[in-house]
Amino acid sequence: MHITGKTLNKLYKIGAAHALYRENGYWYHTLKKFPGVLFDANGYVVFKSETEYQNCSYIKHGPDPNTIHVLPKLSSVPNYIQFDPPLSKLLRKS
């Protein structure tokens, strides 16, 4: 199975309007619709609004307007949620 934000959004029933995945949790394209979610290999962060996303001090926007960096990584964001069950268990079932 190819892992994408859309796939994880559906598997974990997050219900985000825009979902992005990056295994290392560092570099992403920008979220364009909200609620939005960023996934890494172990969990995710949901942004309920564009304001919440834009004001997150862990996200550095630019210099390319289409990309962001999460510093030091996604799992450092305080509202990070670990997958339950772990992604590896869900992938074994499919």
C-alpha positions in Angstrom: 0.0 0.0 0.0 1.3 3.5 -0.9 1.0 5.7 2.1 -0.4 9.2 1.5 -2.1 11.8 3.7 -5.4 11.0 2.1 -5.0 7.3 2.9 -4.1 8.0 6.5 -6.9 10.5 6.9 -9.3 7.8 5.9 -7.7 4.9 7.9 -7.6 6.9 11.1 -11.0 8.6 10.5 -9.5 12.1 11.1 -12.0 13.9 8.8 -9.6 16.6 7.6 -10.3 18.6 4.4 -6.6 18.4 3.5 -4.1 15.8 4.6 -0.4 15.6 3.9 2.1 12.8 4.7 5.9 12.9 5.0 7.6 10.0 6.7 10.3 12.1 8.4 7.9 14.8 9.6 10.1 17.7 8.6 9.2 19.0 5.1 5.7 19.3 3.7 3.7 21.1 1.0 1.5 23.8 2.5 -2.0 23.0 3.8 -4.6 24.7 1.8 -7.9 23.5 3.3 -9.0 23.2 7.0 -9.3 21.4 9.1 -5.9 20.1 7.9 -3.6 17.4 9.2 0.1 16.7 8.8 1.1 13.1 9.2 4.5 11.5 9.8 5.4 7.8 10.2 4.2 7.6 13.8 1.4 10.1 14.2 -0.2 13.4 13.3 -1.2 17.0 14.1 -4.6 18.4 13.3 -5.0 22.1 12.6 -8.6 23.1 13.0 -8.2 26.4 11.3 -5.8 28.3 9.0 -5.1 30.7 11.8 -4.0 27.9 14.1 -1.8 26.5 11.4 -0.3 29.9 10.5 0.4 30.7 14.2 2.1 27.4 15.0 5.6 28.4 16.1 7.0 25.0 15.0 6.1 25.6 11.4 8.4 27.7 9.3 6.8 29.0 6.1 8.9 29.7 3.0 11.0 30.8 1.4 9.0 28.8 -1.2 5.4 29.7 -0.6 4.3 26.1 -1.4 6.4 24.4 1.3 6.9 24.4 5.1 9.4 23.0 7.5 8.4 21.7 10.9 11.2 22.3 13.4 12.7 20.2 14.8 10.1 17.7 13.5 6.3 17.0 13.6 6.4 14.9 16.8 7.8 18.0 18.6 4.5 19.9 18.2 2.6 19.9 21.5 -0.7 18.6 20.1 1.0 15.7 18.3 -1.0 12.5 18.5 0.6 9.1 18.1 -1.1 6.5 15.9 -3.3 4.1 17.8 -3.1 1.4 16.7 0.4 1.9 15.2 0.4 2.2 11.4 2.4 -1.0 11.0 -0.5 -3.0 12.5 -3.0 -1.4 10.2 -0.8 -2.1 7.2 -0.4 -5.8 8.1 -4.2 -6.1 8.1 -4.6 -4.7 4.5 
